[in-house]
Amino acid sequence: MENITAIDKFDQLVDSGETFFILKHSNTCPISQAGYDEFAKFEKNGNANCYYLTVQESRDLSNHIAEKFHIKHESPQAILFVNSDVVWHASHFKITAKSMTAAKEENVK
């Protein structure tokens, strides 16, 4: 998992058309920690292209994602990008390794 903190780096990633997941994570919330743990478990199962941001440290980036892709900010929040667009997102206890695997299977051909 790679930490993304800069808007320009995120925009480059989106513009590349790469398929990737990003997790918005709060370092003060136990629910967010549970989402982070599931995200890490998902990545450990051989899923590449997993990124995260900590909202307290990257508030501008978090807001940028919400505004650019019209997704109400929540934390934790997992988002799947395919071909430079959001195809799936989930928050709170809906972030599980199983739900992310299903989203990837349904949206990545």
SEMAR-450015 format. One record per residue (C-alpha): x, y, z. Coordinates in steps of 0.25 Angstrom, whole numbers. Layout:
N
- X Y Z
...
END
This chain:
109
- 0 0 0
- 5 14 -4
- 2 26 3
- -3 38 -6
- -3 52 0
- -2 61 -13
- -13 65 -22
- -4 65 -34
- 1 51 -31
- -13 46 -30
- -18 53 -43
- -6 46 -50
- -11 33 -45
- -25 35 -50
- -20 41 -63
- -12 29 -66
- -25 20 -67
- -19 10 -57
- -28 2 -49
- -26 4 -34
- -33 5 -21
- -31 17 -11
- -35 17 4
- -38 30 11
- -34 27 25
- -35 34 39
- -24 32 49
- -34 35 60
- -46 26 58
- -47 11 61
- -56 8 50
- -46 14 41
- -36 5 46
- -44 -7 43
- -46 -2 29
- -31 0 28
- -29 -14 33
- -38 -20 23
- -32 -12 12
- -18 -17 16
- -23 -31 16
- -29 -29 2
- -15 -24 -3
- -8 -36 4
- -17 -45 -4
- -9 -41 -17
- -16 -29 -20
- -7 -18 -26
- -10 -3 -28
- -15 0 -14
- -13 14 -9
- -18 21 3
- -18 35 9
- -20 39 24
- -30 50 24
- -24 58 35
- -11 59 28
- -17 60 13
- -30 68 15
- -28 76 2
- -26 63 -6
- -38 56 1
- -47 68 -2
- -42 68 -17
- -46 54 -19
- -60 57 -13
- -62 69 -22
- -56 64 -34
- -63 51 -34
- -76 55 -27
- -75 45 -16
- -79 50 -2
- -67 49 7
- -67 38 17
- -57 32 26
- -53 21 24
- -56 20 10
- -51 11 -1
- -52 15 -16
- -49 7 -28
- -44 14 -41
- -45 8 -54
- -41 16 -67
- -40 29 -60
- -54 28 -53
- -60 23 -40
- -67 10 -43
- -70 6 -28
- -68 12 -14
- -72 7 0
- -71 13 14
- -70 8 28
- -73 -6 31
- -76 -9 16
- -61 -8 14
- -57 -23 14
- -46 -31 7
- -58 -39 1
- -66 -27 -4
- -54 -21 -10
- -51 -34 -17
- -65 -35 -22
- -64 -20 -27
- -51 -23 -35
- -57 -36 -41
- -70 -29 -45
- -63 -16 -51
- -49 -21 -56
- -50 -29 -69
END
